[in-house]
Amino acid sequence: MIIRGLPVREQGLPDTPSVPGSVQRTATVSAALLIMIAAGLGDPSAFLSEKSGSLVQDVVPVPGKEKFQGNAGSVLLEWHNENAFHAHRPDYVMLLCLRADHEKISGLRTACARQVVPVLGDAAREALFADEFVTAAPPSFDVGESTVHHAVLTGAPEDPDIQVDLAATTGQTARAQKALQELRTAFEQTALVHRLQPGELAIVDNRITVHGRTEFRPRYDGRDRWLQRTFVTNDLRRSRHQRPADGYVLK
């Protein structure tokens, strides 16, 4: 979903942050909008090991991180569910545009399982429903090497959830590896590209949709692309054992 016309204006914005781990901890208009809408969808949430547990996070290019497969990079960002490795990954990812890139070419890419699954072959679908995949955590998460096998597709065969990060998910069998390649092709075939402008908010259903980003060239002049991000969960209680003092931040 794209919501347009939110009261975010480039005029008066400070320079785009350009340091690792940049977050928003003051009550700006953009941060208030994200938290208000998150509270309508469910509950905002964050991870202590990611962006220091801030509920509103800056998505900005960082010098020296151009090829990084994450929010600090500026090369093509691989297809992924947000925090695909985690048992309590968010249900929704919200991305609010404060400032577009200079050339206005960078796009949020999305691909939904509801369009992807019908174009997969029978063998690929069967493999993707099997527990033959492992997804690694990003370096920022101190969880050790993942050994938990999981399926990429789960739930109803005609309307499954999806759990994958093509930069971090590996197939543990030959058919699983082949299925991931077919899945990548299906993502490309069904992809939508959203070139967000200031005041536009993208809400990505992280249960059934993967996302990524097209390449762009930052200038590090204070006017680079600037999004702010908030995660939302529909059932906060499921992660109660990982949230100290019943807060909104998972350990």
Beta strands, then each sheet from edge to edge (+ up, - down):
strand 1: 2-3
strand 2: 43-47
strand 3: 57-59
strand 4: 77-80
strand 5: 92-99
strand 6: 108-112
strand 7: 133-135
strand 8: 153-154
strand 9: 161-162
strand 10: 169-171
strand 11: 192-194
strand 12: 201-205
strand 13: 209-213
strand 14: 226-233
strand 15: 249-250
sheet 1: 1+ 12- 5+ 14- 2+ 15+
sheet 2: 1+ 12- 5+ 14- 3+
sheet 3: 4+ 13- 6+ 11-
sheet 4: 7+ 10-
sheet 5: 8+ 9-
end
